[in-house]
Amino acid sequence: MTDPLELDALWEDFHRAVNMTSAELSAWLRVRDAEEEAEPLPEEAGTATGQHVLAILQKRRTDLTEDDLRVMSEVVEAVGAQADPENEPAAGDTRRRHRLMTLGHDPLKA
């Protein structure tokens, strides 16, 4: 993606879809993978996509790779498909909320 306008739009869409901070996402990925006896290393916690989203959140726009742009597009699409602003998950709908949080989107966050 070499068009600066497309990059700007993707950057904005990604940061609108990913409403968790890098600290919140990192903590969530660790909690999600924690077991009763052990907790994974921070860089090994969560899904590969969740870790990639975390890495993107810690980058400047000028440092993005083609792989970053691909993941950003996938996350924007996935969050858009799973998040329903008129039907946000209720307190009991934890599975959908947790799936979205693994992508960096907490539907209960304003």
C-alpha positions as CSV (number, residue, x, y, z in Angstrom):
1,M,0.0,0.0,0.0
2,T,1.9,3.0,-1.2
3,D,-1.0,5.5,-1.5
4,P,-0.7,7.8,1.5
5,L,-4.5,8.4,1.5
6,E,-5.2,4.7,1.7
7,L,-2.6,4.3,4.5
8,D,-4.1,7.2,6.4
9,A,-7.6,5.7,6.1
10,L,-6.4,2.2,7.2
11,W,-4.5,3.8,10.1
12,E,-7.6,5.6,11.3
13,D,-9.9,2.6,10.7
14,F,-7.5,0.4,12.7
15,H,-7.2,2.7,15.6
16,R,-11.0,3.1,15.6
17,A,-11.5,-0.7,15.6
18,V,-8.7,-1.3,18.2
19,N,-10.0,0.6,21.2
20,M,-7.7,-1.0,23.8
21,T,-4.3,0.4,24.7
22,S,-1.2,-1.6,24.2
23,A,-1.1,-2.1,28.0
24,E,-4.7,-3.2,28.1
25,L,-4.2,-5.7,25.2
26,S,-1.0,-7.0,26.7
27,A,-2.6,-7.6,30.0
28,W,-5.6,-9.3,28.4
29,L,-3.5,-11.6,26.3
30,R,-1.6,-12.7,29.4
31,V,-4.8,-13.2,31.5
32,R,-6.4,-15.1,28.6
33,D,-3.6,-17.6,28.4
34,A,-2.9,-17.9,32.1
35,E,-3.3,-21.2,33.7
36,E,-3.8,-22.1,37.3
37,E,-0.2,-23.1,37.7
38,A,1.7,-20.8,35.3
39,E,1.4,-17.6,33.2
40,P,3.0,-17.4,29.8
41,L,5.8,-15.0,29.0
42,P,4.4,-11.7,27.8
43,E,5.8,-12.1,24.3
44,E,4.2,-15.6,24.0
45,A,0.8,-14.8,25.4
46,G,-2.3,-14.8,23.2
47,T,-2.8,-15.5,19.6
48,A,-0.4,-14.7,16.8
49,T,-2.8,-12.0,15.6
50,G,-3.2,-10.6,19.1
51,Q,0.6,-10.3,19.4
52,H,0.8,-8.7,16.0
53,V,-1.9,-6.1,16.9
54,L,0.1,-5.4,20.1
55,A,3.3,-4.9,18.0
56,I,1.4,-2.6,15.6
57,L,0.1,-0.5,18.5
58,Q,3.7,0.1,19.6
59,K,4.8,1.3,16.1
60,R,4.7,4.6,14.4
61,R,2.9,4.8,11.1
62,T,6.1,5.2,9.2
63,D,7.5,1.9,10.6
64,L,4.7,-0.3,9.3
65,T,5.5,-3.3,7.1
66,E,3.4,-4.8,4.4
67,D,2.6,-7.6,6.9
68,D,1.4,-5.0,9.4
69,L,-0.9,-3.5,6.8
70,R,-2.3,-6.9,6.0
71,V,-3.0,-7.6,9.7
72,M,-4.5,-4.2,10.2
73,S,-6.9,-4.7,7.3
74,E,-7.9,-8.2,8.6
75,V,-8.5,-6.8,12.1
76,V,-10.6,-3.9,10.8
77,E,-12.7,-6.3,8.8
78,A,-13.0,-8.9,11.6
79,V,-14.0,-6.3,14.2
80,G,-16.5,-4.8,11.8
81,A,-18.0,-8.2,11.1
82,Q,-18.2,-9.2,14.8
83,A,-18.9,-5.9,16.5
84,D,-22.5,-4.7,16.2
85,P,-22.9,-1.2,17.7
86,E,-26.6,-1.6,18.1
87,N,-26.3,-5.0,19.7
88,E,-23.2,-4.9,21.8
89,P,-22.7,-8.0,23.9
90,A,-24.5,-8.2,27.2
91,A,-22.6,-9.1,30.3
92,G,-23.4,-12.8,29.7
93,D,-22.0,-12.8,26.1
94,T,-18.4,-13.2,27.2
95,R,-17.3,-15.5,24.3
96,R,-17.9,-12.8,21.6
97,R,-16.4,-10.1,23.8
98,H,-13.3,-12.1,24.5
99,R,-12.8,-12.9,20.8
100,L,-13.0,-9.2,20.0
101,M,-10.7,-8.4,22.9
102,T,-8.1,-10.7,21.5
103,L,-8.1,-8.4,18.4
104,G,-7.8,-5.3,20.6
105,H,-11.5,-4.3,20.6
106,D,-13.4,-4.2,23.8
107,P,-17.1,-3.8,22.9
108,L,-17.9,-2.7,26.4
109,K,-15.4,0.1,26.3
110,A,-16.8,3.5,25.4
